[in-house]
Amino acid sequence: MRNDDTIKLTKEKRDEMLSAIKNYFSKEREEEIGDLASGLILDFIVKDLAPEFYNRGVCDSYKYMQDMIEDLCSIQK
């Protein structure tokens, strides 16, 4: 992922994720957090953590495609 790329979320997806964060804190930590706190957590995850998962997905996809190309080449006559 290039430095100038940021992960864009739709309003619906962002709201869904904020709700998931609030639910997590409520169930797992027995804490109630508000919109601001859950928004800051989500922003941190998107900015600082998500790129690593994205890059891992890109690398995994690349390896998968390489393996499939090797399989395809193996059927040559």
C-alpha positions as semicolon CSV with decimal commas, in nm:
position;residue;x (nm);y (nm);z (nm)
1;M;0,000;0,000;0,000
2;R;0,145;0,336;-0,097
3;N;0,187;0,604;0,166
4;D;-0,066;0,836;0,000
5;D;-0,334;0,568;-0,004
6;T;-0,576;0,552;0,282
7;I;-0,846;0,299;0,338
8;K;-1,181;0,457;0,265
9;L;-1,490;0,341;0,450
10;T;-1,848;0,411;0,354
11;K;-2,058;0,579;0,620
12;E;-2,255;0,258;0,662
13;K;-1,941;0,044;0,706
14;R;-1,786;0,297;0,945
15;D;-2,104;0,303;1,156
16;E;-2,106;-0,078;1,159
17;M;-1,744;-0,087;1,274
18;L;-1,802;0,176;1,543
19;S;-2,090;-0,032;1,673
20;A;-1,869;-0,343;1,675
21;I;-1,602;-0,159;1,876
22;K;-1,858;-0,037;2,129
23;N;-2,003;-0,388;2,159
24;Y;-1,657;-0,536;2,210
25;F;-1,577;-0,296;2,493
26;S;-1,916;-0,357;2,650
27;K;-1,899;-0,738;2,638
28;E;-1,528;-0,806;2,684
29;R;-1,423;-0,525;2,911
30;E;-1,754;-0,427;3,068
31;E;-1,687;-0,066;2,968
32;E;-1,918;0,171;2,789
33;I;-1,743;0,395;2,539
34;G;-1,895;0,670;2,332
35;D;-1,883;0,774;1,971
36;L;-1,567;0,982;2,010
37;A;-1,365;0,706;2,179
38;S;-1,480;0,437;1,935
39;G;-1,407;0,673;1,644
40;L;-1,054;0,737;1,768
41;I;-0,992;0,364;1,807
42;L;-1,124;0,296;1,457
43;D;-0,912;0,575;1,310
44;F;-0,603;0,430;1,480
45;I;-0,679;0,082;1,346
46;V;-0,741;0,208;0,992
47;K;-0,434;0,434;0,986
48;D;-0,177;0,230;1,176
49;L;-0,281;-0,137;1,170
50;A;-0,493;-0,203;0,863
51;P;-0,215;-0,136;0,609
52;E;-0,021;-0,435;0,745
53;F;-0,322;-0,663;0,694
54;Y;-0,377;-0,518;0,346
55;N;-0,012;-0,577;0,253
56;R;-0,032;-0,932;0,383
57;G;-0,338;-0,991;0,166
58;V;-0,154;-0,857;-0,138
59;C;0,145;-1,086;-0,071
60;D;-0,081;-1,388;-0,014
61;S;-0,269;-1,314;-0,338
62;Y;0,057;-1,282;-0,528
63;K;0,181;-1,617;-0,398
64;Y;-0,152;-1,781;-0,481
65;M;-0,141;-1,646;-0,837
66;Q;0,219;-1,766;-0,878
67;D;0,117;-2,116;-0,765
68;M;-0,177;-2,118;-1,009
69;I;0,045;-2,007;-1,297
70;E;0,290;-2,287;-1,217
71;D;-0,003;-2,533;-1,219
72;L;-0,115;-2,399;-1,555
73;C;0,233;-2,429;-1,703
74;S;0,255;-2,790;-1,585
75;I;-0,017;-2,897;-1,829
76;Q;0,177;-2,786;-2,135
77;K;0,240;-3,056;-2,397
